[in-house]
Amino acid sequence: MVSEMSTAIKERDRFEIVNLERLAYLLKGLSASELETLELLLDEEASKTINQSLKELEMGMGIPIDEW
């Protein structure tokens, strides 16, 4: 039992504790565009798409806007 508690404490210490009140305050202060950016960053699929697009742009594989 003591070993289990010790393991649980060590596991807990590996993660940072988030102050939910502070997080809520910060989220409420974000603008609409900042919230949208945060949503994109949290969306794994969207992040992969953005990263792929950036790589293609750096390789000169972009499509001119007038050809869309």
MODELLER restraints for C-alpha pairs under 7 A, 6 or more apart:
rsr = mdl.restraints
at = mdl.atoms
rsr.add(forms.Gaussian(group=physical.xy_distance, feature=features.Distance(at['CA:40:A'], at['CA:46:A']), mean=5.78, stdev=0.5))
rsr.add(forms.Gaussian(group=physical.xy_distance, feature=features.Distance(at['CA:40:A'], at['CA:47:A']), mean=6.40, stdev=0.5))
rsr.add(forms.Gaussian(group=physical.xy_distance, feature=features.Distance(at['CA:41:A'], at['CA:47:A']), mean=5.75, stdev=0.5))
rsr.add(forms.Gaussian(group=physical.xy_distance, feature=features.Distance(at['CA:56:A'], at['CA:62:A']), mean=6.34, stdev=0.5))
